Amino acid sequence: MGRSGQRSCLYGAAEPVASLSPGGSGAPLCCFEHVSQSLRDEPPIRSGTTDNVWVDRKGLVVEMEVMVARCAFLDVHRDTVVACARTPDGRGGRREDVGEFGTTTSQLLVLADWLAERRVTLVGMEATGVCWKPVHWVLEASVPEVWVINARHMRNVPGRKTDVANAIWGASLLEHGLVRPSFIPPEPFRALRDLTRYRKSVAEERARESQRLHKVLEDAGVKLSSVASSVLTKSGRAMIEALIDGQRDPEALAEMAKGRMRSKIPQLQDAMAGRFNEHPALLCRAMLARIDQADTTIVTLTERIDELLGPYEAAGACQVVCVSA
């Protein structure tokens, strides 16, 4: 039997709910997601003992099974981190400590010491923006397990929300094994991921700049794209640079064609007879500079990616040789 003659049972995993059934006075009974909460605002830092009991919609007392003895959840923001640690209190119950810390490296090291004092073995936090990353990088060196959790898995019951309440709610979910971590790759692969993602962004921006260049040429009546496969071929680049430098003679511009483009000199003479003046020249010069800068950045990033991939490619080649042998 549970407390006050109510039935009780033990569940390995259950989600706390809010009961809106009317009480003795006709007012709804508000059962918060955590027993230790009240209608008053939570202080920024506190500690105390609590239990693992909730009341479901039918009034059944539910005692939650503790899956992680020492855990903590962090409610991470740009400038602050609110931490809630749940540990055994030595009397068969649970102790709950809440603290607030800054997000500078020195403050995160204080947070790491705070968690180490409580011998926390598992720390969880929501994957919100990029604010979680510096926290994760500092704590992964001192805490056995650091989880980043999808925010959709952390949904709380509607109602009052504070940083402290969110931290307590997250710690309760961690404690009872109700959430799972997102995949965070090891540090070498994180570097590779950053490099490849940035290279992709630079390549996409280069493509957009090339499209802008094509639009400026079309606006100036230069129909180079109607003859050449791309306005940035060697022949096309030489003609555009000559236009920027002040060359306006279509025949002279067409004579700059190279390779297979020389068979299209008559068409090029007709295509280069446009209304190119100082205004499109200024725009094209700026766009070509940005394209060149993007090309340089892509080469630099590719060299670094190849350097980091070298050991893995060598290991893969060794495995292939061993298998074939």
C-alpha positions as CSV (number, residue, x, y, z in Angstrom):
1,M,0.0,0.0,0.0
2,G,1.2,3.6,-0.7
3,R,1.0,6.6,1.5
4,S,-2.3,7.6,3.2
5,G,-3.8,4.2,2.2
6,Q,-3.3,4.8,-1.6
7,R,-2.2,2.1,-3.9
8,S,1.4,2.3,-5.1
9,C,3.4,0.5,-7.7
10,L,7.0,0.6,-9.1
11,Y,7.6,1.4,-12.7
12,G,10.9,1.2,-14.6
13,A,10.0,4.1,-16.9
14,A,7.0,6.4,-16.7
15,E,6.4,10.0,-17.5
16,P,5.0,12.3,-14.8
17,V,1.8,14.0,-15.7
18,A,-0.3,16.8,-14.3
19,S,-3.6,16.0,-12.6
20,L,-6.4,18.5,-13.2
21,S,-9.1,16.5,-11.2
22,P,-10.9,18.8,-8.7
23,G,-9.9,18.6,-5.1
24,G,-12.0,18.9,-2.0
25,S,-12.6,22.6,-2.5
26,G,-13.5,22.1,-6.2
27,A,-10.2,23.6,-7.3
28,P,-7.9,21.6,-9.6
29,L,-5.1,19.6,-8.0
30,C,-1.9,20.8,-9.7
31,C,0.7,18.0,-9.6
32,F,3.9,19.4,-10.8
33,E,6.4,17.4,-12.8
34,H,8.5,17.2,-9.6
35,V,7.3,16.7,-6.0
36,S,9.7,19.3,-4.6
37,Q,8.2,22.2,-6.7
38,S,5.7,24.6,-5.4
39,L,3.8,27.6,-6.7
40,R,6.6,30.0,-5.5
41,D,9.5,31.0,-7.6
42,E,12.6,28.8,-7.3
43,P,15.7,30.4,-5.8
44,P,18.7,30.4,-8.2
45,I,20.8,28.0,-6.0
46,R,19.4,25.5,-3.6
47,S,19.8,22.0,-2.3
48,G,17.6,19.5,-0.5
49,T,16.2,16.0,-0.4
50,T,13.3,14.6,-2.5
51,D,11.7,11.4,-3.3
52,N,10.7,9.6,-6.5
53,V,6.9,9.7,-6.2
54,W,4.4,11.1,-8.6
55,V,0.6,10.9,-8.8
56,D,-1.0,9.8,-12.1
57,R,-4.3,10.9,-13.5
58,K,-6.2,8.2,-11.6
59,G,-4.7,9.2,-8.3
60,L,-2.3,6.2,-8.3
61,V,1.0,6.9,-6.5
62,V,3.8,6.0,-8.8
63,E,7.3,5.3,-7.5
64,M,9.9,5.7,-10.2
65,E,12.9,3.4,-10.4
66,V,16.3,5.1,-10.3
67,M,18.4,4.0,-13.3
68,V,21.3,6.4,-12.8
69,A,22.5,7.0,-9.2
70,R,24.5,10.1,-9.8
71,C,23.4,12.4,-12.7
72,A,23.0,16.0,-13.5
73,F,21.2,18.1,-16.1
74,L,22.2,21.4,-17.5
75,D,19.9,24.1,-18.7
76,V,22.3,25.9,-21.0
77,H,21.9,29.5,-22.2
78,R,24.3,31.9,-23.9
79,D,25.6,33.5,-20.6
80,T,24.4,31.1,-17.9
81,V,24.2,27.4,-17.1
82,V,21.7,26.1,-14.5
83,A,22.7,22.7,-13.2
84,C,20.7,20.2,-11.2
85,A,22.5,17.3,-9.7
86,R,20.6,14.3,-8.2
87,T,22.6,11.9,-6.0
88,P,21.8,9.5,-3.1
89,D,21.3,11.3,0.2
90,G,22.7,8.3,2.3
91,R,19.3,7.6,3.9
92,G,17.6,5.8,1.0
93,G,16.3,9.0,-0.6
94,R,17.6,11.4,-3.2
95,R,19.5,14.6,-2.8
96,E,18.9,17.5,-5.2
97,D,21.5,20.3,-5.7
98,V,20.9,23.2,-8.0
99,G,23.5,25.8,-9.0
100,E,24.0,28.5,-11.5
101,F,27.3,29.1,-13.4
102,G,28.6,31.3,-16.2
103,T,29.6,30.1,-19.6
104,T,33.2,31.4,-19.8
105,T,35.9,28.7,-19.7
106,S,36.8,29.5,-16.1
107,Q,33.2,29.3,-15.0
108,L,32.8,26.0,-16.8
109,L,35.8,24.6,-15.0
110,V,34.1,25.6,-11.7
111,L,31.0,23.7,-12.9
112,A,33.2,20.7,-13.7
113,D,34.6,20.8,-10.1
114,W,31.0,21.2,-8.8
115,L,30.0,18.0,-10.6
116,A,33.2,16.1,-9.5
117,E,32.4,16.9,-5.9
118,R,29.1,15.1,-6.3
119,R,30.7,12.3,-8.2
120,V,28.3,12.7,-11.1
121,T,28.8,10.0,-13.7
122,L,26.3,11.3,-16.3
123,V,25.6,14.8,-17.5
124,G,22.8,15.7,-19.9
125,M,21.9,18.9,-21.8
126,E,19.6,20.0,-24.6
127,A,20.9,20.5,-28.1
128,T,19.9,24.2,-28.4
129,G,21.7,26.2,-31.0
130,V,25.5,26.2,-30.5
131,C,25.5,27.2,-26.8
132,W,25.9,23.6,-25.7
133,K,29.2,23.0,-27.6
134,P,31.7,24.8,-25.3
135,V,30.0,23.3,-22.3
136,H,30.3,19.8,-23.8
137,W,33.9,20.2,-24.8
138,V,35.0,21.3,-21.3
139,L,32.9,18.6,-19.4
140,E,33.8,15.7,-21.6
141,A,37.3,15.7,-20.2
142,S,36.2,15.4,-16.6
143,V,32.8,13.6,-16.6
144,P,32.5,9.9,-17.7
145,E,29.5,10.5,-19.9
146,V,28.1,13.7,-21.4
147,W,24.9,13.5,-23.3
148,V,23.4,15.9,-25.8
149,I,19.6,15.3,-25.9
150,N,17.2,16.2,-28.6
151,A,15.0,19.1,-27.3
152,R,11.9,17.2,-28.6
153,H,12.5,14.4,-26.1
154,M,12.6,16.9,-23.2
155,R,9.0,18.1,-23.4
156,N,7.6,19.1,-20.1
157,V,4.0,19.5,-19.0
158,P,2.5,22.8,-20.0
159,G,2.6,25.6,-17.4
160,R,5.2,27.4,-15.3
161,K,8.7,27.2,-16.8
162,T,11.9,28.5,-15.2
163,D,15.6,27.6,-15.7
164,V,15.6,25.8,-12.4
165,A,12.4,23.9,-13.2
166,N,13.8,22.8,-16.6
167,A,17.1,21.6,-15.0
168,I,15.2,19.6,-12.4
169,W,12.9,18.1,-15.0
170,G,15.8,17.1,-17.2
171,A,17.7,15.6,-14.2
172,S,14.6,13.5,-13.3
173,L,14.4,12.2,-16.9
174,L,18.1,11.3,-16.8
175,E,17.8,9.7,-13.4
176,H,14.9,7.4,-14.5
177,G,16.4,6.5,-18.0
178,L,13.6,8.3,-20.0
179,V,15.9,10.0,-22.5
180,R,18.6,8.9,-24.9
181,P,21.6,10.8,-26.2
182,S,22.2,12.2,-29.7
183,F,25.3,11.1,-31.6
184,I,28.3,13.3,-31.0
185,P,31.3,12.2,-33.1
186,P,34.8,12.0,-31.6
187,E,37.0,15.1,-31.7
188,P,39.0,14.2,-35.0
189,F,35.7,13.7,-36.8
190,R,34.2,16.9,-35.5
191,A,37.1,18.8,-37.1
192,L,36.6,17.0,-40.4
193,R,32.9,17.7,-40.2
194,D,33.5,21.4,-39.6
195,L,35.9,21.6,-42.5
196,T,33.7,19.7,-45.0
197,R,30.6,21.7,-44.0
198,Y,32.5,25.0,-44.4
199,R,33.9,23.9,-47.7
200,K,30.4,23.1,-48.9
201,S,29.2,26.6,-47.8
202,V,32.1,28.3,-49.6
203,A,31.5,26.3,-52.8
204,E,27.8,27.2,-52.7
205,E,28.6,30.9,-52.3
206,R,31.0,30.7,-55.2
207,A,28.2,29.2,-57.4
208,R,25.9,32.1,-56.3
209,E,28.6,34.6,-57.2
210,S,29.0,33.0,-60.6
211,Q,25.3,33.3,-61.2
212,R,25.4,37.0,-60.2
213,L,28.3,37.5,-62.7
214,H,26.2,35.9,-65.5
215,K,23.2,38.2,-64.7
216,V,25.4,41.3,-64.9
217,L,26.8,40.2,-68.3
218,E,23.3,39.5,-69.6
219,D,22.1,42.9,-68.3
220,A,25.0,44.5,-70.2
221,G,24.0,42.7,-73.4
222,V,27.1,40.4,-73.4
223,K,25.7,37.0,-74.5
224,L,28.9,35.0,-73.7
225,S,26.9,32.2,-72.0
226,S,25.0,31.6,-75.3
227,V,28.2,30.6,-77.0
228,A,30.5,29.2,-74.2
229,S,29.5,26.4,-71.8
230,S,30.4,28.6,-68.9
231,V,31.3,32.3,-68.5
232,L,34.3,31.2,-66.3
233,T,36.2,29.0,-68.8
234,K,39.7,30.2,-69.5
235,S,38.5,31.9,-72.7
236,G,35.5,33.4,-71.0
237,R,37.6,34.7,-68.0
238,A,40.1,36.3,-70.4
239,M,37.3,38.1,-72.3
240,I,35.6,39.3,-69.1
241,E,38.9,40.7,-67.7
242,A,39.5,42.5,-71.0
243,L,36.1,44.0,-70.9
244,I,36.8,45.2,-67.3
245,D,40.1,46.7,-68.5
246,G,38.3,48.8,-71.2
247,Q,38.5,46.6,-74.3
248,R,35.2,47.0,-76.2
249,D,36.1,45.7,-79.7
250,P,34.1,42.5,-80.3
251,E,36.6,41.2,-82.8
252,A,39.6,41.7,-80.4
253,L,37.6,40.0,-77.6
254,A,36.7,37.1,-79.8
255,E,40.3,36.5,-80.8
256,M,41.0,35.7,-77.1
257,A,39.2,32.4,-77.5
258,K,41.3,29.3,-76.9
259,G,41.1,25.7,-77.9
260,R,37.8,24.5,-79.3
261,M,36.3,28.0,-78.7
262,R,38.2,29.3,-81.7
263,S,35.8,27.5,-84.0
264,K,33.1,29.8,-82.6
265,I,34.8,33.1,-83.3
266,P,32.0,34.5,-85.6
267,Q,29.4,33.7,-82.9
268,L,31.6,35.3,-80.2
269,Q,32.0,38.5,-82.2
270,D,28.3,38.8,-82.3
271,A,27.8,37.9,-78.6
272,M,30.4,40.3,-77.3
273,A,28.9,43.4,-78.9
274,G,26.9,44.6,-76.0
275,R,26.5,47.7,-73.8
276,F,29.3,47.1,-71.4
277,N,30.5,50.2,-69.5
278,E,32.0,51.3,-66.2
279,H,29.1,50.2,-64.1
280,P,29.1,46.5,-65.0
281,A,32.9,46.6,-65.1
282,L,32.9,47.6,-61.4
283,L,30.5,44.8,-60.5
284,C,32.3,42.2,-62.5
285,R,35.7,43.1,-61.0
286,A,34.2,42.7,-57.4
287,M,32.5,39.4,-58.3
288,L,35.7,37.9,-59.9
289,A,37.6,38.9,-56.8
290,R,35.2,37.0,-54.6
291,I,35.2,34.0,-56.9
292,D,39.0,33.9,-56.7
293,Q,39.0,34.2,-52.9
294,A,36.5,31.3,-52.7
295,D,38.7,29.2,-55.0
296,T,41.7,29.8,-52.7
297,T,39.7,29.0,-49.6
298,I,38.4,25.7,-51.1
299,V,41.9,24.7,-52.0
300,T,43.2,25.4,-48.5
301,L,40.3,23.5,-46.9
302,T,40.7,20.5,-49.3
303,E,44.4,20.3,-48.4
304,R,43.6,20.2,-44.7
305,I,40.8,17.6,-45.2
306,D,43.2,15.4,-47.1
307,E,45.8,15.7,-44.4
308,L,43.3,14.7,-41.7
309,L,42.0,11.8,-43.8
310,G,45.5,10.5,-44.5
311,P,45.8,8.1,-41.5
312,Y,42.3,6.7,-42.1
313,E,42.9,6.1,-45.9
314,A,46.2,4.4,-45.1
315,A,44.4,2.1,-42.6
316,G,41.7,1.3,-45.1
317,A,44.3,0.5,-47.8
318,C,46.1,-1.8,-45.3
319,Q,42.9,-3.6,-44.6
320,V,42.2,-4.1,-48.3
321,V,45.7,-5.5,-48.8
322,C,45.4,-7.8,-45.9
323,V,42.0,-9.1,-47.0
324,S,43.1,-9.6,-50.6
325,A,46.3,-11.4,-49.4
